[in-house]
Amino acid sequence: MLKPYLVVEWNDTETDAKGWLVVHNFVKGYTGGGTRMHPTVTKEEVERLAEAMAYKYVACECGTTGGCKAGIAYDYKAPDAYAVLRRFLIAMMPYIDIGVSLGSDLGTKYEDILKVFNEFGIDIPLTKSMKKNPDVLQGMKDFDELLTKRIDGLLLNDAVTGYGVAFSADEAWRFKNGRPGARVVIQGFGCVGASCALKLSQLGYKVVGISDANLLVTCDEGLDIQKLIDHKNVYGEMDPNHFETHYTVRPNTEWLDVDCDILIPSALEDVINKSNADRVKASLLVEAANIPVSAEGDEMIKRRGIDVVNDFVANLGAIRFYDAVIFGLVKPTPDAVINDIEKLCRKNTRRLFVEAKKQKKYQREIAHKIFKPTINDLLEYKEPTEAEVAQK
């Protein structure tokens, strides 16, 4: 693992919350990544996530943005979670104001982050030169408008990552010549897990198991994904009161015990590790979550010959959405955004599997070669003129 360019630690003044901003690299003075909040967050985890973001921007074919990540060790369900998030973002404001673009991640909502930004006169974090670029400013307006749009009943921003994961899974399964109607198990039912499940069901897959923070629900005939989404609570958790009578409810610790062809972890990091990697039943693992497999677990997955679409290839939908609209790469419509993400996810996944087969190597090893970040710029900084110096 390469060392990050910048690590900033924050200690809350009113609670025991701790937080970190980690910038892995800048590209043209700009960097982007999400902000997660969970009691288990650590500095090391945020560093790993920032590195993954740097790879993800390369996979996005982005020449304008490096990778960063923010993490807050605190309970996102706590009554004062928003206040903690707000104080963290205020502490990070000097970096945000000059091109560190923080979005949402596990345990946070993008609308909450934008609310804090707007409170301090920031729409979307941009570099100084981007703030003067009329095309970028128009892209910002288009992006803000698209945040209010829906697709398949979901807010577009809540759908883009999960849909991209589903397209990657479908492309990998096709490459493997997998049978139609393959069985899928998804761990995590927040925005990413739910939208991924919905798109896979639309593509003809049978989602036979979903776990969340409270339980695991299974059905051999396939779950009614739309109904599960319609009755989620605000934390992305399923409501058993609306389950069909033929569904089976089990402890969420049993999610790896459900027989399936495709396994999609969509929540926390390192959920597949040395203690349970031998229980994976699927022949294809698609990483909707960031870094969901530990190093030890990954060695076991590799030895067992399980194919993998790794995180920064599969779950790049949100940052591609942002990048493509802000920099005018696609028409600012929901259909154009989704079509662009589908094209990119399918292309990258097929390239990954073709190269892995050609070189007879594990997909993750190939991904880290072909999408390796090579740019490490500095913050955008303009030397003061002699007149400005004299004024001081």
N, C-alpha and C positions, 0 to 999 in steps of 0.2 A: 504493500500500500504506500503510495506517495504521500509525503507530508502536505497538509493543507497550507495554502498561502497565508490565511488569516484565521485566528480563533479568538473570539471574544466571549468572555464568561460574564454572566449577569446573576446577581443575587437579589431577590426581591426584598423590599424594605418592610413589607407588611405580612408576608407569609414565609413558609420555609421553601418556597419555589426557587429553583435554580434554572438557568437557561444558557444556551450557547448559540452563537452565530458562527458558522464555519464557512469560509469562502475557499473552495478548492482552487479555482482559477478565475481570472477575468479574461474576457475577449472583447477587445475594443472598449475597455473600461466598464463593461457591463457583466453582471452575473445574476443568475436566477435560481430559485428553489423554494420549496414549501416550508411551512412552519408546523411542526407537530407538537401536540401536548398529550402526555401520558405519564403516569407515575413512574414508569420504568425507564424513561429516557435517560441516556448517559452521554457524556461528551464524546466517548469513543463511537457510539452509535451515530451521532450527528456527523462526525468526521467521515464515517463510512458512507453515510447517505449523501454527503456533499460530493464525495468522489464519484458515486454512482450518477449524480446529476451531471457531472462534467462529461461522463461517457454518454449520457442520455442526449445531451445537446449535440454531440457529434452524430449520434444515430438519427437525430432530427434534421441533419444536414444544415445545421445552423452555423452561420459564420459571424454571429453578432453577440453571442452570450456564453459565458462560462457557467460553472456549476457551484451552487452554494446550498446550504440548508440551515434551518434554525430548529431548535428543539427546546421544549420547556418540560422539566420534570415536575408535573403537577397533575392532579385529577381533573380531566376535562369535564367531568360531570358535577364538579363542585359548584356551589351557588356563585362563588366569586371567580369562576374560571375566566370570564370575559375581562374582569378587572385586572387579573394577573396577566392575561395576554396583552392588554392595553399598556400596562406598565413595562412589559418586555419590549414592545414595539417602540415605545417612547425612548427607551434606553438605546435602541438600535437606530433611531431616527437619523443621526449624522451619517450613517452608512447608507440607509435607505434613500436619503435625499440626493445622493450622488451616484446612484446606479446599482445598488444592491436590491434586487427586486424580489421581495418575499411574498409568497402566496400561501395557500392553505395546504394542509396535509392531515394525517390522522389526528382526530381530536380537535380540529379547528375548522372554522367556516370562512370561506373567502369573503363573504359579505361582512363578517365581523372585522376582518383585516382591512378591507377597504373603508369601513366606517372610521377606524382609527386614522388611517391615512388622510381621509377627507377632513377629519377634525383638525389636522395640522397642515391643510392646504396642499396635500399631495393626492393626485388622482391615481396614477400608476407610476411607480418609481422609474425614473429615466436618468440617463447621463445628461450632462450639460448640452452636448451637441444634439442629442435626441430631442431635447425640449425645444430646440430651435428649428427642427426639421418638420415642415408642414405635412409631409406624407406620414410621418410617425404620429403626429398630433391627430391626423384624421384616423389613423389606425386605432388610436386610443378611443376615439369616439365610437368607432365601429365595434370595438371590443366591448365597451361598456354597454352598448345596445344589445349585443349578442348575449350578454350575461342574463338578460331578461327573457331570452327566447327558450322555447322548449322543443324537444324532439321525442316522439313516442311517449309524451306525457312527462318526461323528465326535463329538468333544467339542463340546457346544453352543457354547461360547465360540469354538471354532475354526471353526464353521460360519456364525455369524450374519452376519458381514460379507460373505463370499463369496456366501451365499444372497441377501442384499439386492442385491448387484451383479447377480446373475443375474436377479432379478425386475425390476430397472430396465432391464436390457438387453432382456428380453422385452417389457416395456411399450413401450419406444422402438421396437423392431422392429415390433410390432403397429401402432403409430401410423404408421409408415412404410409399412404394408401390405407388409411384406417377405414373401418366399416362405417356406413351411415348410421345416424342415430346414436353416436357414441355416448357413454355414460360419463357425466361430469360431477365432481364434488367441488364445492367452493367453500373456503374457510374465510369468513368475514362477510358481512352483509351491509356495509356502509355504501356510500355512493359508488365506489368502484366495483365491489362484489355484486351489488344489486344490478347495476347497468350491464355488467359482463354477463350475468345470468340471463337477463332479458334478451340481449342480442344473441347469445348462444341458442336460446330457445327459439328465436326467430330463424336462426340458421339451421334448425332441425336437430339440434343436440338435445339429449335428455338429461336435465339437471336432477340427479337422484338424491343429492344431499347438500345441505347448507348449514353451516354452523355460525353462531355469533357469540357475543360475550356471555350469553346465558344458556344456550342449548344447541343441540344438533337435531335437525328434522330431516327425515329421509322418506322416500317413496320410490319403489322400484319402477313404477309406471311414469315417474317424472313429476316434479312439483309444479304447481301453478304459480309461476314466477310473478306474473302481473298482480295476482291477488296478494302475494306475500309483500310486494312493494307497496301496494295500496294501503296496507295496514301496518307498515313499519312505524316505530316510534321515532322521536327526534334524535335518538342516538344510533339509528340504523339497526335497531334490534327488532326481531320478529315478534309478533303477538300470537301466542298459542290459542287465544280465544277465537281466532279466525282460521285455524288449521282445518283441513278436511279430516273427516273421521278415519280415513284409511292411512293417514300419515303416522309415522312412528317418531316419537320424541325420545331422545337419548341425551346423555351428558355430552357437553361439547368437547370433552377430552377424547371422544371416540371418533373424531372426524377422519382419522387416518384408517379406521377399520372398515369404512364403507367401500365396497367393491366398485371400482370405476376405471375408466380408460384414461381420463384426463383429470389431473388434480390442479386446482388453482388457489394457492394461498393469497388472500387479499387483505390482510390486516397488518399484524405486527411483524417485527424482524425476528429471525432465527427460530421460527416456529417449527421448522424441520431441522433437526440437529442429531448429534450422535446417539441420543437416547431413543429416538423414534424413526430415524431414516430407514431402518430395516422394515418398517411397517407400511411404507408407501406401496400401494397396490397398482397405481397407474403406470402406464408405459410412457406417458408424456406429462411433464410438469411445466406449467406456465405461470410465471411469477408476476401476479398482479400487484403484490405488495413490493416495497423496496426491501432488498436484502432479507428475504424470508427464510433463506437457508444458511445455516452457519458453515464455517469452513470445514469442520469435521463432518457435518451432515452431507455437505457437497461431495466430499471424497467417497462417502458411501453410496450416494446417488450415482456418481460417475462409475464406480466399480460394478454397480448393478446393471449398468447399461440403459438407464432411464434417460430418455431424451429431454432436453430442457430448452425452453425459450426464456432467457434470463430477463431480469427486471427492466433494464434500460432499453431493451429491444421491444418488450411487450407493452410497457405501461407509460409510453411517452405521449399519450394523447393530449393531456392537459397542457404540456409545454409547447407541443406542436400547434395546438389551438391558439395559444397566446402569441407565439412567434409568427405564425402564418398570417394572423389578422393584423397585429401591430405593424409588421413590416410589409403588409400588402401583398402577400404571396398567394392569397386566394380571395375570391369574392366573399364579402361579409354576409353570408347566409348560412343557416344551420346545415343544409344539405351539402353545400360546398365544403364546409369545415369537416364534416363526417367523411365525405368522399376522399378528401385529402389525407385524413388520418388512416383510412382504410388502405389507400394506395401505398403509403409509406410503411405501415406496419406489415403488410403482406410482402412488400419488396424486401425489407430488412430481414424478415423471418425466413423467406426463401433463400436469400443470400447466405444467411447463417447456416441453414441446413445443407445447402449445396456444398459450401466450403468445408463443413464438418465431415461430410461424406467423402469428399474428394481427398481431404488430408487425413482422414481416419482419426479424427480427434474429437474430443468432447466439445459440445456447442459453447459452453461458457468460455473455454480457452480461446476459441475462435472469435467470440464476441469481443473479448478484451484485446484482441489484436486488431481487428478491423475497425473498431470504434474508439480506439485509444485517443484521448485528448493530446494535442500537440502545441496548443497555444497557451501561453501564460503571460498575458499583458498586465500592465499596471492599471490602477485607477486612472480614469480620465482626468488629467490635470493640465491646466494652462498656466504657463509662467506669467507672473504679473508684469505689466508694462512698466517702463521707467516712471511714467506719470502716476500709476497706481502706487508704486513704491514711495514716490515723493509725498503723496497724500497721506500715507501712513506715518 
